[in-house]
């Protein structure tokens, strides 16, 4: 994890402690199921700062797949033996 993500997790931990909400940082980073459960519980809070931090951490830990359309691969036209004939002129 980069420094910004770690700082967000630390802020989330401290804000959750101020709101008397349980939060195990080590388990949060190792167990995806626990992380999702904790984020759901923390998002039910009326604290705006906590909600914003939860959304940022959720975005960092569980990125959404890109919505940009991938162009289809170019079509390859295979030519058979009938298309490969000599069409030169005789003199």
N, C-alpha and C positions, 0 to 999 in steps of 0.2 A: 504494500500500500504506500501511496505517496504521503507527503507531509500534510497536505490539505485534508485528506480523508481521515488521517489519524487525529488531527485537531477537531474535526467534526465529531468523531466518536467520543473524544474526551469531553467536549462541550455537551454532547448528548448525555453522557454519563453524569456530569455534574448537575445539569438541569433536571434530569430524572430523579436524582437524589434529593434535590430541593423540593420536588413535588411528592416525595415519599413513595416513589414507584421503584420496585425492585429491578435491578439491572446488573447482570453479570457480564462484564466486558469480555473476558476470555471466552466464555461459552458463546457469547453473541458472535464473536469473530470466527469461531470454529464450527458451530452447529447452525446450519441454514434454517432448519425448522424452528429452533429457539429464536433466531433473529427475526423471522417473520412474525412469530407469536408476540415477541417483545414490541416490535414496531406497531402491531395492531393495538396492543394495550396502551402504548404511549401516545398513539394518535387519538385515542378516546379522551384525552385530557383537554381541558379548555384553555390551556396555556398556549398562546400563539407562537412563542419562541420555540417551545418543545415540538409543536406541530411542524414548523418550518424545518427544524433540525432533522426530524424524522423523515421528512420528504427528501431532504438532501442526502441523508445517509442511505435511504432506500434507493435513490438514483445511483449512488456510488457503488453500492454492494450488489444490486440487482439491475444491471442495465437492460433496457428494453431493446429488442432487435430493431435494426434500422428499418425505417419505413420507405426508404428510397428503393424504387423499382430497379431491379437488375435487368439490363437489356438481354434479350435472348441471344444465344450464340449464332453466328452467321451460318446461313444454310450452305451446305457443301453439295455441289452438284457433281454427281459421278457420271462420267461418260462411258458408255459401253463401247464395244469393238466396232459397232456399226458407225459410230460418229467419227472414228479415227481412220479416215480413208484419204488416199492421195488425190488431190484435186489440181495437180500441176498441169500446165499446158504443154503439148508437144509442139516442137517447131517444125 
